[in-house]
């Protein structure tokens, strides 16, 4: 009987250790970061992590990383469905000599970025790079100080991307879109792009809808090439060197309610359609 009890206690102890280990390694549907957090923490609200990179491994697919208080939370690569939410505070990423956020997830994954400030300090590469995902939503972001792209969408499969209330300043391209396979369907809603070389650069496989946006004070406002299609509605293109430029089969379709004035060379849409 004593031997039986000893064996039973031993089995119970092993089971408890296993359960404890499983619980420690479990991923949460909501994790937290704080400017005074620590990445050794479990990323709970009372024991937050310090960086987005520290929190991502502890966040379940489809989960959310929330920001408790102001801070700089580091560059990150996203490889699964998730939300990064900076609502209510200053959630910053500083990315000198690097990309701020790289999204390289599954072809059906859904990624949301909300209320973030991405600052390249004049040497950053791209603020946000979308390499693969089924759907990406970028809302209420400010992106500045990068050398290549504010938002770079360069995919190999069908992708849907929405930029809503995004401000971009300082880059070679404000928004660059192309795909080597499939199509990149991109919506810009309330996007402001200033002081870049090319505001919107649409190339092969790109289909863009630009609505209620402002593209100003750039060398070129909107460039459509390599059979890309840009549909432009209720937007202002002004104070650029060239407002609209379409080359090598690129299309710029105006819904006849845009403001194309005050550029050194306004350019013109390739076609105009009327609202109905």
KESE-357342 format. One line per 10 residues: their letters; for each residue x, y, z of C-alpha. Coordinates in nm, 4 decimals, m for minus. Each point is the difference from the previous one (the first is absolute). Layout:
<recs>
a = X/Y/Z ~ ...
</recs>
This chain:
<recs>
xxxxxxxxxx = 0.0000/0.0000/0.0000 ~ 0.2856/0.2367/0.0867 ~ 0.1605/m0.0655/m0.3384 ~ m0.3327/0.0575/m0.1728 ~ m0.0476/0.3324/0.1792 ~ 0.3523/0.1119/m0.0842 ~ m0.0569/m0.0790/m0.3670 ~ m0.3331/0.1823/0.0037 ~ 0.1557/0.3082/0.1570 ~ 0.2823/m0.0102/m0.2545
xxxxxxxxxx = m0.2430/m0.0172/m0.2936 ~ m0.2057/0.2867/0.1453 ~ 0.3104/0.2161/0.0425 ~ 0.1044/m0.0606/m0.3602 ~ m0.3493/0.0880/m0.1230 ~ m0.0004/0.3240/0.1985 ~ 0.3378/0.1002/m0.1401 ~ m0.1229/m0.0725/m0.3527 ~ m0.3136/0.2048/0.0532 ~ 0.2032/0.2848/0.1470
xxxxxxxxxx = 0.2363/m0.0066/m0.2972 ~ m0.2918/m0.0022/m0.2467 ~ m0.1613/0.2956/0.1770 ~ 0.3276/0.1956/m0.0026 ~ 0.0437/m0.0533/m0.3717 ~ m0.3645/0.0617/m0.0960 ~ m0.0701/0.2934/m0.2311 ~ m0.2550/0.2600/0.1033 ~ m0.2628/0.1545/m0.2243 ~ 0.0898/0.3435/0.1453
xxxxxxxxxx = 0.3438/0.1102/0.1107 ~ 0.1346/0.3338/0.1201 ~ 0.3119/0.2123/m0.0431 ~ 0.1208/0.2916/0.2106 ~ 0.2911/0.2410/m0.0138 ~ 0.1012/m0.1331/0.3426 ~ m0.0764/m0.3656/m0.0775 ~ 0.2390/m0.2935/m0.0356 ~ 0.0051/m0.2630/m0.2745 ~ 0.0547/m0.2770/0.2557
xxxxxxxxxx = m0.3501/0.0726/0.1291 ~ m0.3063/m0.1933/m0.1204 ~ m0.1287/0.3197/m0.1710 ~ m0.3105/0.0124/0.2180 ~ m0.1537/0.3314/0.0981 ~ 0.1647/m0.0082/0.3415 ~ 0.3324/m0.1360/m0.1338 ~ 0.0374/0.1485/m0.3504 ~ 0.2805/m0.0498/m0.2477 ~ 0.2235/0.2832/m0.1171
xxxxxxxxxx = 0.0013/m0.0562/m0.3787 ~ m0.2357/m0.1176/m0.2711 ~ 0.2547/m0.2667/m0.0928 ~ m0.0074/m0.1299/0.3560 ~ m0.3799/m0.0108/0.0022 ~ m0.0585/m0.1603/m0.3388 ~ 0.1271/m0.3437/0.1023 ~ m0.2384/0.0044/0.2972 ~ m0.3019/0.1067/m0.2060 ~ m0.2245/m0.2604/m0.1592
xxxxxxxxxx = m0.0860/0.0154/m0.3690 ~ m0.2945/0.2360/m0.0384 ~ 0.0877/0.1704/0.3282 ~ 0.0807/0.3611/0.0836 ~ 0.2982/0.1859/0.1427 ~ m0.1194/0.3087/0.1888 ~ 0.2072/0.2930/0.1261 ~ m0.0305/0.1051/0.3654 ~ 0.1987/0.3258/m0.0033 ~ 0.2264/0.2070/m0.2252
xxxxxxxxxx = 0.3239/m0.1544/m0.1188 ~ 0.2152/m0.1150/m0.2874 ~ m0.0779/m0.3653/m0.0571 ~ 0.2429/m0.1024/m0.2727 ~ m0.0221/m0.1310/m0.3539 ~ m0.1887/m0.3230/m0.0593 ~ m0.0661/m0.2759/m0.2547 ~ m0.3567/m0.1347/0.0001 ~ m0.0448/m0.3582/m0.1203 ~ m0.3598/m0.0759/0.1050
xxxxxxxxxx = m0.3440/0.1579/0.0336 ~ 0.0028/0.2657/0.2710 ~ m0.0777/0.3571/0.1026 ~ 0.2464/0.2540/0.1349 ~ m0.2039/0.2685/0.1734 ~ 0.1422/0.3283/0.1292 ~ m0.3385/0.1551/0.0879 ~ 0.0105/0.2612/0.2757 ~ 0.3748/0.0577/0.0227 ~ 0.3173/0.0722/m0.2004
xxxxxxxxxx = 0.1066/m0.3358/m0.1397 ~ 0.3229/0.0634/m0.1872 ~ 0.2405/m0.1998/m0.2128 ~ 0.3372/0.1502/m0.0870 ~ 0.1655/m0.1823/m0.2880 ~ 0.3359/0.1532/m0.1010 ~ 0.1759/m0.2080/m0.2688 ~ m0.2863/m0.2544/0.0080 ~ m0.3639/m0.0609/m0.0907 ~ m0.2514/0.0979/0.2651
xxxxxxxxxx = m0.2586/m0.2776/m0.0454 ~ 0.0347/m0.2926/m0.2393 ~ m0.3114/m0.2088/m0.0678 ~ 0.0840/m0.3434/m0.1375 ~ m0.2960/m0.2099/0.1104 ~ m0.2100/m0.2756/m0.1548 ~ m0.1968/0.0613/m0.3191 ~ m0.3274/m0.0041/0.1962 ~ 0.1226/0.1844/0.3115 ~ m0.1523/0.3315/0.1125
xxxxxxxxxx = 0.2187/0.2723/0.1526 ~ m0.1139/0.3301/0.1559 ~ 0.2300/0.2897/0.0922 ~ m0.1666/0.2808/0.1933 ~ 0.1181/0.3317/0.1480 ~ 0.3765/m0.0297/m0.0306 ~ 0.2806/0.2448/m0.0716 ~ 0.2815/m0.1406/m0.2147 ~ 0.3062/0.2223/m0.0251 ~ 0.3030/m0.0931/m0.2092
xxxxxxxxxx = 0.2202/0.2821/0.1345 ~ 0.1083/0.0857/m0.3544 ~ 0.1686/m0.3382/m0.0553 ~ m0.2897/m0.2475/0.0268 ~ m0.0655/m0.2210/m0.3013 ~ m0.3801/m0.0349/m0.0164 ~ m0.2576/0.0754/0.2662 ~ m0.2261/m0.2975/m0.0795 ~ 0.0835/m0.2828/m0.2433 ~ m0.2738/m0.2398/m0.1081
xxxxxxxxxx = 0.1512/m0.3133/m0.1534 ~ m0.2857/m0.2448/0.0542 ~ m0.3401/m0.0045/0.1697 ~ m0.3598/m0.0483/m0.0996 ~ m0.1148/0.3347/0.1384 ~ 0.1793/0.2910/0.1654 ~ m0.1641/0.3062/0.1573 ~ 0.2194/0.2972/0.0944 ~ m0.1904/0.2672/0.1948 ~ 0.0976/0.3276/0.1667
xxxxxxxxxx = 0.3756/m0.0322/m0.0582 ~ 0.2633/0.2663/m0.0508 ~ 0.3079/m0.1115/m0.1933 ~ 0.3024/0.2246/m0.0502 ~ 0.3731/0.0124/m0.0574 ~ 0.0532/m0.3050/m0.2220 ~ 0.2256/m0.0193/m0.3053 ~ m0.1879/m0.2475/m0.2228 ~ m0.3761/m0.0276/0.0656 ~ m0.2529/0.1175/0.2517
xxxxxxxxxx = m0.2140/m0.3062/m0.0769 ~ 0.1452/m0.2676/m0.2287 ~ m0.2439/m0.2613/m0.1362 ~ 0.2052/m0.2511/m0.1978 ~ m0.1739/m0.3364/m0.0038 ~ 0.0030/m0.3327/m0.1802 ~ m0.3673/m0.0890/0.0490 ~ m0.3411/0.1699/0.0062 ~ m0.0112/0.2558/0.2801 ~ m0.2526/0.2580/0.1219
xxxxxxxxxx = 0.1342/0.3026/0.1861 ~ m0.1877/0.2990/0.1458 ~ 0.1729/0.3198/0.1159 ~ m0.2362/0.2250/0.1951 ~ 0.0961/0.3333/0.1592 ~ 0.3718/m0.0475/m0.0614 ~ 0.2573/0.2800/m0.0251 ~ 0.3269/m0.0609/m0.1852 ~ 0.2930/0.2398/m0.0285 ~ 0.3595/m0.0480/m0.1150
xxxxxxxxxx = 0.0846/m0.2973/m0.2281 ~ 0.0746/m0.0839/m0.3615 ~ m0.3604/m0.1258/m0.0342 ~ m0.2871/0.0790/0.2317 ~ m0.1911/m0.3145/m0.0996 ~ 0.1561/m0.2524/m0.2383 ~ m0.2128/m0.2881/m0.1330 ~ 0.0939/m0.2897/m0.2245 ~ m0.0319/m0.3770/m0.0116 ~ 0.1903/m0.2653/m0.1905
xxxxxxxxxx = m0.3025/m0.2338/m0.0006 ~ m0.3705/0.0589/0.0547 ~ m0.1298/0.3458/0.0818 ~ 0.0421/0.2531/0.2781 ~ m0.3335/0.1726/0.0602 ~ 0.0721/0.3108/0.2060 ~ m0.2343/0.2681/0.1374 ~ 0.1283/0.3379/0.1189 ~ m0.2681/0.1811/0.2015 ~ 0.0913/0.3284/0.1648
xxxxxxxxxx = 0.3730/m0.0422/m0.0677 ~ 0.2337/0.3032/m0.0010 ~ 0.3350/m0.0305/m0.1781 ~ 0.2496/0.2866/m0.0016 ~ 0.3685/0.0700/m0.0633 ~ 0.0918/m0.3240/m0.1740 ~ 0.1335/m0.0636/m0.3486 ~ m0.3090/m0.1853/m0.1298 ~ m0.3181/0.0159/0.2033 ~ m0.1656/m0.3157/m0.1357
xxxxxxxxxx = 0.2016/m0.2359/m0.2203 ~ m0.2228/m0.2718/m0.1497 ~ 0.1626/m0.2678/m0.2158 ~ m0.0666/m0.3548/m0.1247 ~ m0.3007/m0.1713/0.1538 ~ m0.1106/0.3081/0.1967 ~ m0.3646/0.1066/0.0138 ~ m0.0545/0.3092/0.2161 ~ m0.3047/0.1952/0.1126 ~ 0.0968/0.3408/0.1396
xxxxxxxxxx = m0.2775/0.1912/0.1779 ~ m0.0055/0.3194/0.2102 ~ 0.3782/0.0221/m0.0053 ~ 0.2606/0.2742/m0.0405 ~ 0.3229/m0.0441/m0.1966 ~ 0.2024/0.3212/0.0057 ~ 0.3508/0.1493/0.0000 ~ 0.1659/m0.2983/m0.1681 ~ 0.2042/m0.0342/m0.3177 ~ m0.2779/m0.2149/m0.1527
xxxxxxxxxx = m0.3449/m0.0356/0.1509 ~ m0.1318/m0.3252/m0.1502 ~ 0.1887/m0.2288/m0.2392 ~ m0.1731/m0.2986/m0.1639 ~ 0.2095/m0.2343/m0.2143 ~ 0.0260/m0.3599/m0.1261 ~ m0.3784/m0.0350/m0.0473 ~ m0.0856/0.1031/0.3552 ~ m0.3431/0.1581/0.0548 ~ m0.0561/0.2985/0.2310
xxxxxxxxxx = m0.3556/0.1245/0.0583 ~ m0.0103/0.3496/0.1480 ~ m0.2973/0.1550/0.1792 ~ m0.0572/0.3164/0.2070 ~ 0.3730/0.0583/0.0459 ~ 0.2412/0.2930/m0.0261 ~ 0.3194/m0.0204/m0.2047 ~ 0.1850/0.3300/0.0331 ~ 0.3403/0.1691/0.0355 ~ 0.1844/m0.2925/m0.1574
xxxxxxxxxx = 0.2537/0.0189/m0.2805 ~ m0.2272/m0.2262/m0.2072 ~ m0.3516/m0.0705/0.1261 ~ m0.1011/m0.3113/m0.1976 ~ 0.2210/m0.2204/m0.2161 ~ m0.0948/m0.3236/m0.1802 ~ 0.2616/m0.1999/m0.1937 ~ 0.0399/m0.3455/m0.1623 ~ m0.3674/m0.0850/0.0061 ~ m0.0763/0.1390/0.3444
xxxxxxxxxx = m0.3461/0.1477/0.0534 ~ m0.1235/0.2880/0.2167 ~ m0.3787/0.0147/m0.0001 ~ m0.1581/0.3165/0.1417 ~ m0.3569/0.0076/0.1307 ~ m0.0186/0.3669/m0.1051 ~ m0.0169/0.1327/0.3560 ~ 0.3703/0.0474/0.0696 ~ 0.2043/0.3178/0.0449 ~ 0.2987/m0.0057/m0.2353
xxxxxxxxxx = 0.1491/0.3492/0.0147 ~ 0.3132/0.1863/0.1000 ~ 0.2564/m0.2558/m0.1148 ~ 0.2924/0.1075/m0.2195 ~ m0.1466/m0.2421/m0.2543 ~ m0.3476/m0.1205/0.0906 ~ m0.0037/m0.2959/m0.2362 ~ m0.3326/m0.1661/m0.0695 ~ m0.1891/m0.3216/0.0704 ~ m0.0030/m0.2581/m0.2762
xxxxxx = m0.3813/m0.0036/0.0192 ~ m0.2859/0.1666/0.1847 ~ m0.3192/m0.1609/0.1156 ~ m0.3010/0.1690/0.1488 ~ m0.1602/m0.0800/0.3325 ~ m0.3316/m0.1789/m0.0126
</recs>
